[in-house]
Amino acid sequence: MRKKIIFFFLIFFCTTAFSNENYYLMLKNSKVNVRMGPGLDYPVKFIYKKKYLPVKVIDKKENFRKVIDHKKNSGWIHISQLKKVNSVIVLSNRILFKKPSVYSKPIANIDSGRLLVLKKCKKDWCEVSSQTYKGWINMYNVWGKN
């Protein structure tokens, strides 16, 4: 009986301790190669040309991370081209507000697919900036927030 308990404990520990939970990072540079496999000897699959684009890490091998973007494109990127996420992509049309409330003054309409850089967050709201606007947005239906 004691061996069974130890066996189940080890199984539980191994599955929880080594589970690879997905998380978000963002592109560090305005030109990032995405490769077919986890190494510099693999061919370039495509090139991202959008600095701060958030991507979800779905696998890792040594210094490479397999990522997927909001359009379901995936590939391998060297870890030196990634950094901690502080940006999101809006997945549906939204309104940017002056304060973190739907009752505050609306500033702008934010179209689906727009990249926003996060400044600070309070509960379900984050202060964000885009190329021309700065304000608060409800974090419902966005890609890139952990």
C-alpha positions as CSV (number, residue, x, y, z in Angstrom):
1,M,0.0,0.0,0.0
2,R,2.8,2.4,0.9
3,K,4.5,1.8,-2.5
4,K,1.2,2.7,-4.3
5,I,0.9,6.0,-2.4
6,I,4.5,6.9,-3.3
7,F,4.0,5.9,-6.9
8,F,0.8,8.1,-7.2
9,F,2.6,10.9,-5.4
10,L,5.5,10.7,-7.9
11,I,3.1,10.6,-10.9
12,F,1.2,13.7,-9.5
13,F,4.5,15.6,-8.8
14,C,5.9,14.9,-12.3
15,T,2.8,16.0,-14.1
16,T,2.3,19.2,-12.1
17,A,6.0,20.2,-11.7
18,F,7.0,19.7,-15.3
19,S,3.8,20.7,-17.0
20,N,4.5,23.4,-19.6
21,E,1.9,26.1,-19.0
22,N,1.6,28.5,-21.9
23,Y,2.5,32.2,-21.3
24,Y,2.9,35.3,-23.4
25,L,6.0,37.2,-24.5
26,M,6.4,40.0,-27.0
27,L,8.8,40.7,-29.9
28,K,11.8,42.8,-28.9
29,N,12.7,44.1,-32.3
30,S,11.0,45.3,-35.5
31,K,12.3,42.4,-37.5
32,V,12.2,38.9,-36.1
33,N,12.9,35.7,-38.0
34,V,10.5,32.8,-37.3
35,R,12.1,29.4,-38.1
36,M,10.8,26.0,-39.0
37,G,12.5,24.4,-36.1
38,P,14.5,25.2,-32.8
39,G,17.9,26.1,-34.2
40,L,19.7,28.6,-36.4
41,D,20.3,25.9,-39.0
42,Y,16.5,25.6,-39.7
43,P,15.1,27.7,-42.6
44,V,13.2,31.0,-41.9
45,K,9.5,30.3,-42.2
46,F,8.4,34.0,-42.2
47,I,9.5,37.3,-40.7
48,Y,7.6,39.4,-38.1
49,K,7.9,43.1,-38.8
50,K,6.0,44.5,-35.8
51,K,7.9,45.5,-32.7
52,Y,6.0,44.7,-29.4
53,L,3.7,42.1,-31.0
54,P,2.5,39.7,-28.3
55,V,3.0,35.9,-28.9
56,K,2.0,32.9,-26.9
57,V,4.9,30.5,-26.0
58,I,3.6,26.9,-26.5
59,D,6.9,25.0,-26.4
60,K,10.6,25.5,-25.6
61,K,13.9,23.8,-26.5
62,E,17.2,25.2,-25.3
63,N,17.3,28.8,-26.4
64,F,14.3,28.7,-28.7
65,R,10.6,29.2,-28.0
66,K,7.8,27.9,-30.2
67,V,5.3,30.6,-30.4
68,I,1.8,31.2,-31.9
69,D,0.3,34.6,-32.7
70,H,-3.3,35.9,-32.6
71,K,-3.7,34.7,-36.3
72,K,-2.6,31.1,-35.4
73,N,0.8,31.5,-37.2
74,S,3.4,29.5,-35.4
75,G,7.2,28.9,-35.5
76,W,10.4,29.0,-33.5
77,I,12.1,32.2,-32.3
78,H,15.4,32.6,-30.4
79,I,14.8,33.8,-26.9
80,S,17.1,36.9,-27.5
81,Q,14.3,38.3,-29.8
82,L,11.6,38.1,-27.1
83,K,10.9,39.9,-23.8
84,K,8.4,40.1,-21.1
85,V,5.0,41.1,-22.4
86,N,3.5,44.6,-21.9
87,S,1.3,44.8,-25.0
88,V,-2.0,43.3,-26.3
89,I,-3.9,43.0,-29.5
90,V,-7.5,43.9,-29.5
91,L,-9.7,41.1,-30.9
92,S,-12.9,43.1,-31.3
93,N,-13.7,46.8,-31.8
94,R,-13.5,48.6,-28.5
95,I,-13.8,52.1,-27.0
96,L,-10.8,53.8,-25.4
97,F,-11.9,55.8,-22.3
98,K,-10.3,58.7,-20.4
99,K,-10.7,56.8,-17.0
100,P,-11.1,53.1,-16.1
101,S,-14.9,53.3,-16.3
102,V,-17.6,52.9,-19.0
103,Y,-19.1,56.1,-17.6
104,S,-16.0,58.2,-18.3
105,K,-15.4,60.3,-21.5
106,P,-14.8,58.1,-24.6
107,I,-11.6,59.1,-26.4
108,A,-11.4,56.9,-29.5
109,N,-12.7,53.8,-31.2
110,I,-10.1,51.0,-31.3
111,D,-10.4,48.7,-34.3
112,S,-10.0,44.9,-34.1
113,G,-6.3,43.9,-34.6
114,R,-4.9,47.1,-33.1
115,L,-1.6,46.8,-31.1
116,L,-1.8,48.5,-27.7
117,V,1.1,49.0,-25.2
118,L,0.2,48.6,-21.6
119,K,1.1,51.2,-19.0
120,K,-0.6,50.0,-15.9
121,C,-3.6,47.9,-14.9
122,K,-6.4,48.0,-12.3
123,K,-8.6,45.0,-12.1
124,D,-10.2,44.5,-15.5
125,W,-8.9,47.8,-16.9
126,C,-5.5,48.8,-18.3
127,E,-4.1,52.1,-19.2
128,V,-2.8,51.8,-22.8
129,S,-1.3,53.8,-25.6
130,S,-1.3,53.4,-29.3
131,Q,0.5,55.5,-31.9
132,T,-1.9,58.4,-31.5
133,Y,-4.0,57.8,-28.3
134,K,-3.6,57.2,-24.6
135,G,-6.4,56.0,-22.3
136,W,-8.1,53.1,-20.5
137,I,-9.6,50.0,-22.1
138,N,-11.5,47.1,-20.5
139,M,-9.3,43.9,-20.9
140,Y,-12.1,41.8,-22.2
141,N,-11.4,39.9,-25.5
142,V,-7.7,40.9,-25.9
143,W,-4.7,38.7,-27.0
144,G,-1.5,38.8,-25.0
145,K,-2.4,39.4,-21.4
146,N,-1.2,36.7,-18.9
